[in-house]
Every structure is written in C-alpha cells, then in structure tokens.
Amino acid sequence: MTFVPQYSLAPLALTGGGVDRGGEDRRKQGWLDSALERGSTRLLAVVGGKTLVLDDALAAPELGAPGVRAGLAEATVLVWLGRVDGVDGAAGVDWVAAQFVQEPQWWARASAGGATPVGLRGAAELSRTDAALLTQAVAVLNWHSVTSFCSRCGAPNEVVDAGWVRRCTAQGTDHFPRTDPAVIVLVTDAHDRVLLGANAAWGGDRFSMLAGFVEPGESLEEAVIREVGEESGVSLDAPRYLGSQPWPLPASLMVAFHAMALSTHTVPDGQEIVATRWFTRDELASEVAAGSIGVPGGVSVAGAMLRAWFGGELPTPATSKEARK
C-alpha cells in the first residue's frame, strides 16, 4: 500500500507576499542608485537581525521622510529587495534593505512613537508581504555579513547588482547569496503517534521534529532517512514532501517531509538529541498544558507541522518553565 501524507502545511509563514524581486532589473547599472533617489522608496532597516514594527506592520519609512536618506551613510550595505504593488492599482513601491551596526538617528524617533524591534521569530502578526520582505532582508544581509572577502583568493569583494552579488576586486569572481537546505520530518507510526526529539541545546525538555542539513551529493529524501536514523535509530518508509520555508537564521531553507516509521524502537544519538519520545495527541496536550515540556510554535515550520498533526493549536502552558524554577 502506497504511503500518502495526510497533512497540509500551506500556506506557511514567511512565504509568499507578492514581492516582485526584479531579477533582470537589478542587474542594470545604477538600478539601486535610482531607487535611492526616489522619495517614495521604503527603507527596511535591520540592526542585529531585527527591524522596527508599529501596529503589526513594518515601520519602514520613506526615503523622503526627514533624516532618513541622510542616515544611509551609516549603513554597512544596501540591497534593493524589489517592488510591491501599490493600493488600488497605484504604481509599485521600491523597497531597500539596509544593514546598520548601530541604530540610525531616525530609529529613536520611531521608537518614541511606539515602534518596537522585531526579528523573524516575532513576525507572526505581520502581513504576508511584510513578513516576506523581512525574511528576504534578513537572509541577504546575513549573507553579506560573511562574504566581505573572496573565498578563492581572499581579496575584498565589492557589492554589485543592487546588492545581490559580491564581486572579487582581484579576479572578478562573482559570489551569490547562499542558502543551506535542511530537512525537517514529521514522523508518525501506525497508531498515528508523532516522534519528537529533545535537542541538547534546548536543555532536554523542549521537543520538536527531527531535522538536519542536507549533505553534498545527497537528495532531500536520502537526507530525511539518514537524519532520522542517526538521531533516533528509527527507519522510515519513503518520505513525502509537505512544503518549505525560508529560515535565514542564518541561511537555511527548511524542507518539510512526512514519513511513516517502519520501526518504533528509538535510540537517541546522545550528543545532539538527548531524548526521543512517541506522543499521542492526548499525551502531548497534557504535558504541554502542564508545562512539563515545550514544543515549537510561532512562525516556524516545525510549529506548523505539529499543529497540522495535532489538528489545531496546542494548549497554552499553565505554568512556564521559568516560573517552575
């Protein structure tokens, strides 16, 4: 009998949004400079992986607003993100991401007006377009932060193509933004229990789906089988694709699968995964409600996978881990 996934993850947070990335336009000479000259261009400033949010929307000022364009001199890198269609058929608006080491002067004024810094994990209340813009900005700026020098010869790289390419100043070699694929797996058994693991980095009482990076020369399906086998000792039937989510913390693309377990005896690897457990829905709900374990939530694909299997939102813990200490 062919295994067919039972769960749907669409639409996932941090995906979609309708941003026109203008792949051909951004290669044109002076494209970024032209966008910076327009007062209507929106500036998505990022400091330490966070940007300002006000009333559940990006607090991204227009470049024509007082003091905003002058503050660009403090940015370490600028990237043209693309164009977002205007309201009621109005002309599209350009968006530019800017990386700052310290908060620009206008940031303090926005904060005084109620704006607060938010990262990707706190993007649940943003619209799909705003969340997509923030995800794109964080991803490409993370790449810029580690690509200042050519990986071939060590010479400095210059920024070209509106921020989407780094070019070696010695050899002319082009370097492109990097994305690291990782698989994450909803493993169920014949009784529709879910397999979760506790990572050593989480303190041993937070459980989530098993996941890991794809290795060179490996297919996604092969990575699923290998990772689950390494981390839990469980063998799997043929994995089936569920969806994907950009997760640039710093540069991952999480590719979600559902797989049926061919065995239920678990042996955690003891290094990365310190515990593995099978849960029924009632067991998981009871322990989450009691606060005895933590599980993924928010905008993460892991949270979406768990909610899809559970059939809705899990209970809110009555007592937090911090309160128990």
Residue, then its C-alpha position, 0 to 999 in steps of 0.5 A: m500500500t502506497f504511503v500518502p501524507q495526510y497533512s497540509l502545511a500551506p500556506l506557511a509563514l514567511t512565504g509568499g507576499g507578492v514581492d516582485r524581486g526584479g531579477e533582470d532589473r537589478r542587474k542594470q547599472g545604477w538600478l539601486d542608485s535610482a531607487l535611492e533617489r526616489g522619495s517614495t522608496r521604503l527603507l527596511a532597516v535591520v540592526g542585529g537581525k531585527t527591524l522596527v514594527l508599529d501596529d503589526a506592520l513594518a515601520a519602514p519609512e520613506l526615503g523622503a521622510p526627514g533624516v532618513r536618506a541622510g542616515l544611509a551613510e551609516a549603513t554597512v550595505l544596501v540591497w534593493l529587495g524589489r517592488v510591491d504593488g501599490v493600493d488600488g492599482a497605484a504604481g509599485v513601491d521600491w523597497v531597500a534593505a539596509q544593514f546598520v551596526q548601530e541604530p540610525q538617528w531616525w530609529a529613536r524617533a520611531s521608537a518614541g512613537g511606539a515602534t518596537p524591534v522585531g526579528l523573524r521569530g516575532a513576525a507572526e502578526l505581520s502581513r504576508t508581504d511584510a513578513a516576506l520582505l523581512t525574511q528576504a532582508v534578513a537572509v541577504l544581509n546575513w549573507h553579506s555579513v560573511t562574504s566581505f572577502c573572496s573565498r578563492c583568493g581572499a581579496p575584498n569583494e565589492v557589492v554589485d547588482a543592487g546588492w545581490v552579488r559580491r564581486c572579487t576586486a582581484q579576479g572578478t569572481d562573482h559570489f551569490p547569496r547562499t542558502d543551506p537546505a535542511v530537512i525537517v520530518l514529521v514522523t508518525d507510526a501506525h497508531d498515528r503517534v508523532l516522534l519528537g526529539a529533545n535537542a541538547a541545546w534546548g536543555g532536554d525538555r523542549f521537543s520538536m521534529l527531527a531535522g538536519f542539513v542536507e549533505p553534498g551529493e545527497s537528495l532531500e529524501e536520502a537526507v530525511i532517512r539518514e537524519v532520522g536514523e542517526e538521531s533516533g535509530v528509527s527507519l522510515d518508509a519513503p518520505r513525502y514532501l509537505g512544503s518549505q520555508p525560508w529560515p535565514l537564521p542564518a541561511s537555511l531553507m527548511v524542507a518539510f517531509h512526512a514519513m511513516a516509521l517502519s520501526t518504533h524502537t528509538v535510540p537517541d544519538g546522545q550528543e545532539i538529541v538527548a531524548t526521543r519520545w512517541f506522543t499521542r495527541d492526548e499525551l502531548a496536550s497534557e504535558v504541554a498544558a502542564g508545562s512539563i515540556g515545550v514544543p515549537g510554535g510561532v512562525s516556524v515550520a516545525g510549529a506548523m507541522l505539529r499543529a497540522w498533526f495535532g489538528g489545531e493549536l496546542p494548549t497554552p502552558a499553565t505554568s512556564k518553565e521559568a516560573r517552575k524554577 
